[in-house]
Amino acid sequence: MHQHSGHTHQPVKGKNLWFSILLNIGITIAQIVGGLLSGSLSLLSDALHNFSDVISLIISYIANKIAGKEASFNKTFGYKRAEIIAAFVNALSLIVIAIILIKEAIFRFFDPQPIQSNMVIWLAILAIAGNGLSVLLMKKDSKTNMNMRSAYLHLLTDMLASVAVLIGGLLMKFYQIYWIDSLLTAAIAIYLIYVGWDLLRDSFKILMLFTPHQIPLKNIATKVCEIEEVKNMHHIHVWQLNENEVHLEAHIDFKKNITLSEFDEILVKIEHEINHFGINHINIQPEFNKPDNKAIIVQD
């Protein structure tokens, strides 16, 4: 018997995402040219980060469109996990890029080069303005959608990185502290790892069908067994399909050989208890004196 309670999937604004993609393409090109001309590693690192933003935003845009496709006979869940995959790829890319930046920053730190600070300053201001606008456009959607949050984090960290680059440009212009370029590059990279790790971990857990950390399986089993007609609840599986759907399947052993109509009445009680734990898709297999191990709460 299967039941799913009402839940909503908040539509995200694809046009905001598309505008951010175009904006970041322009920023990336400007920073690459400016970084090569000025000799600034932090500006080039910011350009590389912006380029990763472009890739991640394109992935997010495609995933957002795919996720809305309806289910079919050979895709019974549709493409509801497309956005989780996009979030995982985006978070992983943040960490990989950060490691590359740290390596380059270490080499440059011991061999600082003169840098044209004026170009660094103006391009950093351009990047702050562009990414700041994108962050504002995507802030609302980022609160309700993991895929949009991954794109939002890319943009937010890049804006903060550009602020750091601007500060570095000012220090180089007025104090000729050129090693600050490498230091800022390393700081940007460490922050990338920091913000990317949580998203990587959360999306990985969903893809691996791990039980959400806030779902207490033993408590669920105890609560359901308090229903008078229920003898035992076992073989429980709980997983997230995406951010909006949490599924539970389990075997319920009954004290009596009840009729199907009686089971339907008891099922309402079971669903009521389980829904309190934030689970909105419930699949129950009824049993009576079936010869299996009732002591196993969770089993592969």
N, C-alpha and C positions, 0 to 999 in steps of 0.2 A: 504494500500500500504506500502510495507516494503523496506527499502534500508539500506545497510551498506557499508560504505566506507572502503578503504583499511587500514589495520593496521597489525602490525607485532607482533608476540609473540616471544620474544628472547629465544632461547633454552638455558637451563641451563646445566651445566656440571655435570651430575649425578656421574661420577667417582670421581670428586673432593669431592663431598659430602660423598661418600662411604669411601674414604680415611680418611676424617676427623672423621668419625664415629669410624673407627678402631683405629685411633690415640687417640681419647678421651677415648675409653674403656681402653686402656693401661694406660693413665694418671690417670684415675679415680681409677683403682685398686691400682696403686702405691701410690696415695695420701691417700686412705683409710687406707692402711696398715701403711704408714708413720705417718698419723695423730693419729692412735691408739697407735702406739709405742712411739711417741714423746709427746703425750698429748696435741697437738695443736688444739684448736677449729677452728682457722682460716684456718688451713690446711684441717681439716675435712669439713669446710664450703665450701672451694674451691673444695674439692672432691665431695660434694653434688651438687655444681653448675656444675661441670664437668659431673656428672651423668645426671643432667637435660639436659645438652648439648647433651649427647648421645641419650636420649629419643627424644629431639626436632629434632635432626638431622635425626633420623630414621623416625620420622613423616614427616619431610620435604622431605626425599628421596622418601617415599611411595607416598606422595601427588604429588610430581613432576612427578612420573611415571603415576599416575592415571589421572592427569590433561591432559595428552596427548591423552587419549582415545577419540575416535570419538563419536559424538552424535548418538542417535538411536531413534526409534519411542517412546519408553517410557522414554527416557532421552534426550530431544531435545536440551538441553544445554550441554550435555555430563557431564564431571566432572570438568568443568572449575573453579568451586569454591573450589575444594579440597585444593588448596594452600592457599586460604584465611582462610579456617577453620584451617589449620595447623598453620598459622601465629597467629591466635587468641589463639589457645591452647598453643603455645609456649610462647606468651607474658603473658598469664595468669599464666603459670607455673613459670615464672620469678618472678612475684609479690608474689605468694604464698610462694615460697622458701625463698624470701627475708624476709617475715614476720616471718617465722620460725627461720631464722638466727638471726634476731634482738632479739627475745625472748631469745634464748640461750645465746647470747652475753651479755645481761643484767644480767642474772644469774651468768655468769662466771666473769663479771667485778668486782663484789663484793666478789668474792672468787677466785682470780687468782691462778693458779697452775704452778709449775716449768715445763719448757718445754725443750725438747732436741732440741736446736736451729739448730745444724748442719744438722739434718735430714730435718728440715723445709726449710733451705736455699737451699739444693741440690734438693729437690723435687719441690720447687718453680721455680728454674731455669729450671728443666725438663718441667714443665707445661708451662712456658713462651715460651720455644722453640717450643713445640708441638702445642700450640694454635696459636702462631705467624705464623707458617707454614700454619695452616688451614685458618687463617684470610687472608693471602696472596692469597691462592688458591680460596677463595670465594668472594674476594672483587669485582671483575668485575661483577659477577652475581647478587650481592646484590644491584647494582644500578638500575636494570631493573625488579626486581621480589620481591614482598613483602614476599613471603615464604622464599626465599633465604636470604632476608634482616633479617628476624627473626632469622634464623640460624646463620647468620653472626654476629648479635648483641650478641647472646649467646656466641659465640667464642671470640669476641672482649672484652666483659665485663669480661670473665673468664681470659683472658690474663692480663688485667689490674688488676684484683683481685690478680692474682699470683704475679704481680709486688709488690703490697701492702704487700702480705705475705712475699715476699723476704726481703723487707725493715724491716718488723716486726721481721723476723728471725735474721737479722743483729743487730737490737737494743737489742733483747733478748740475743744474744750471747755476745756482748761487754758491755752492760750496765745493763743486768738483769731486763729490764723493761717488766715484764711478762703481765701486764694489757694491753699492746699495742695489744696483741693477740685479746682480746675482742673488743677493739676499732676498729681495722681493720675489724673484722667480721661485726660489725654494719655498718661501712662505705661501705663495699662491698654490703651489703644488701640494703642500701639506694640508692646506684647507680643502683642496679638491678631494683628497683621500678621506678627510673627516666627514664631509657632507655626502660623499658617494657611498661610504661603507654601510650606513643604516639602510639606504634604499636598496643596495645590492643584497643585503641580508634579508630584508623583508620580501623582496620579489623572489629571491631564491627559495624561501620557505613556502611560498604559495605554489611555485612551479613544482616543488618536490612533494606537494600534498601533505605538508606537515600540519598537524593540528594547531590552529591558532592559539597563541599563548594564553589568551584570556578565556579559553573554553575549558572548564574543569570536568573531564570525562567521568571521574569517580563520583563527583557531586551530581552529575546528570543521572547516572545510573541509580544512585541512592534515592533521588527525588522521584524518578519514575517508578521504582520499586515500592514506594509508599502508597501507590494507587492500589486499592484493595484487590483487584482482580489479577494484578501482575505478580508473578512469582520470581522472575529473574530477567535482567537485561544484560546481554552479552554480545560479543563480536561487533563492537562499536567502531565505526570509522567516521571521523569528522575532518573535513578539509574545506578550503576556500577555492571556489572556481575562479573568482576574481574578487575585486574589492567589495562588491555588492551582494555576493551570494556565498553563504556558508551552508554546506551540506552535511547531513548526518544520515548514516544508515546503520541499522542495528537489528538484532534478533530479540524478540520478546517472547519469553516462555510464560504461558498462562496457567493458572491454578486449575482451571476447569476446561473441558472441551467445549468452548463457547461457539455459538453460531456466528456466521459472517455479519449479521446485523448487530449482534452484541459487540463484536470486535470494532465495528465502525463507531459505536458509541464510546467505547473505551479509548479508541484512537484519538478522539477529540480531546480527551483528558491528557493523553500522552503528549500530543502536539502542543497543548496549552502550556505544559510544564517545560517542554524543551524550548519553545519560543522565547521564554524568559532568559535564556542563555545566549540570545543573539543569533540563533540558528533559524534560517528561513526556508530551507528545503529539507524535508524529512521523509525517509524511506524506511518503513518498518516491516520486518518479516515475522509474522505470528507463528508460534510453535506451541505444541502440547505434547509433553513426554517424548520429545525427539531425542534420540540417543547421541548427543554431542556434549562437549565439555562446557557446562554452564558457569564454571568458575573463571573462565577466561573473559575478561572485559574487552581487551583489545587483541585482535588476531589478524595476521596477514591473510 
